[in-house]
Amino acid sequence: MKIQNIVLVGLLTLVSIEILPMEVESWSVRNLSAAERRVVNGCLDLSHKGLTDLDGLREVEGFRNIYELKLNGNQLSTLPDGIFNGFTSLRELELHDNQLSVLQSGIFNGLTNLKKLYLQRNQLNIVQAGTFTGLINLRDLHLDDNKINTLPGGIFDGLTRLRLLILQDNQLTTLQPGIFHDLIHLKALFLGANRLSILQAGTFNGLTNLRQLELEANQLSTLPAGIFNGLTKLDELMLFSNRFSTLPAGIFNGLTRRFLFIRRPAILQKLILADNKINTLPAGIFNDLSNLKQLDLSSNKLSTLPAGIFNGLTSLQRLELLQNRLSQEQLNGIRNYFQGRNIDLKLSDQKSPPNVSPAELEKLSPNEKECAICLADIKAEEAFKTMCPVTEGAAVHIFHEECFQEWLKTSRKCPICKLDALTGQPVTKSIAQLRTEENARANVFDGKLRLDNQDVGNLEGLATIPDIASATEIHIVGNPLTQITANAFTAAPSTKLLDLSQNEIIAIDKAAFSGLPALETLDLRKNKISNIPAGAITKDKLPALKILDLRDNPISEEKIKELEKLLGIEIWYIKRTTPAPSLPSSSSSSSQLSAQSKDKHKKQKSMA
């Protein structure tokens, strides 16, 4: 008995040791070598140094003359008061990809020459009033991919020169009227992927120069009258993936311009209303949009359209009405209306998945009769199957019709095999196709190209993107990209960061990364790379390379060591000091949909 007790105590001791959290060692600017703290051409680059605090930052020689300060990719959780005192020459400050949770009032005091401030991909949930006070020359402010749920009144007061404000991918539920009133030169406002359920009249007051407004992927079901009043220079409005069932009559009237007593039409060119629940539209809703070039009403519940609904759209070049409930007769009427005009009409989707016959359903096992979306049982009258090819003897992919239609609003990929559920083909696009579809993401904005989760299957067309030669960051994350072909990035010689993580990359050409002399960070994590051909990644080819991330790939440790020896840098392979930020995926939306659908079908069963 005594021996058993000793063994038990020993095991408990071992278990307790295993579950003890690892202590994070403090690592400050003072711990860095003189070479790492050297200012080069006005830039102090302290990115990806594992910093936990900024002790010693103001001891860096020549810090008052620094124009660009890079602190991104560290483990910073707080910014001490006064840390940026004396940085009077600073133009650009990068604090993204840290663990900051709070920005206190006055933290950026004295940075009167700052033009660009990057705070994305932190853990921010509180931004105190007065945080941005004094940033009178700020042009670009990045606050995306945080956890901000509220913005205090006056938070942006004084930022009269701001031109870009990115607040997407936060947790905002409401916005105070007039919160943007001082942003008289703002050109782009990104508010997508928040939790906004209501917008109050006056929310966008003062944005007289705004050209791009993104409100997609929120919870909006209605818009107050006059919400867009004064936005007379707006040319892009994104309202897709909300909960609208209709739009108020005259909602776009506020976009029109007046000259003396003459009322001129709005200059709006792109209006995206897809993926809502719109079942009706008021007559004349688009009458003042004679400059509109693209209108997307796909994935709604429209079964009828008012007579003359498109009469005012004299400049229209593209109209999408896919996945609605319009009859073939109505669709033919739309085709006839636009006959003779050079318009790209996308009116009827490919055939919906055919019904499953009772006999076909009877052959399936109980598990195979379960909807893969909501996990409830399927009856013959509510069953639909995809067009996905299956091997002989394998079960077809079936779902509840209602579950499947809801799923299509977020993805055409089959939940089981990831092929296009309506065609049975792989869901891939080239960058050239994205350009043809006028995908707003297929553009360089503020030196960055972001094509995350866009079904990119090959890189054809990258060179056609405007300003790609001046891009410093390229992000092509979460796509079905399987190979990197020769000279894929030669059109982007200024690129410093190339993020190709979370793809399906198997093959890399020997000349894949040619023409990237400025590349510092190459992120290839979470792919299927087992081999990198000789000469693909060398010092001569990538002379500026500092970080190569190959985590979560089936490449051997032996090959990693060979690369490290060849490049003279440490390769991120098994473990990284700071966890990479998670990327949004369809899994969160699908799990929510699954739960809702399962509850619904359970209720139906209990009623039966």
Secondary structure by P-SEA (a helix, b strand, c coil): caaaaaaaaaaaaaaaaaacbbbbccccccccccccccccccbbbccccccccccccccccccccccbbbcccccccccccccccccccccbbbbccccccccccccccccccccbbbbccccccccccccccccccccbbbbccccccccccccccccccccbbbbccccccccccccccccccccbbbbccccccccccccccccccccbbbbccccccccccccccccccccbbbbccccccccccccccccccccccccccccccbbbbccccccccccccccccccccbbbbccccccccccccccccccccbbbbccccccaaaaaaaaaaacccccccccccccccccccaaaaaacccccccccccccccccccccccccccccccccccccaaaaaaaaacccccccccccccccccccccaaaaaaacccccccccccccccccccccccccccccccccccbbbbccccccccccccccccccccbbbbccccccccccccccccccccbbbbccccccccccccccccccccccbbbbccccccaaaaaaaaaaacccccccccccccbbbbcaaaaaaaaaaaaaaaaaaaaaac
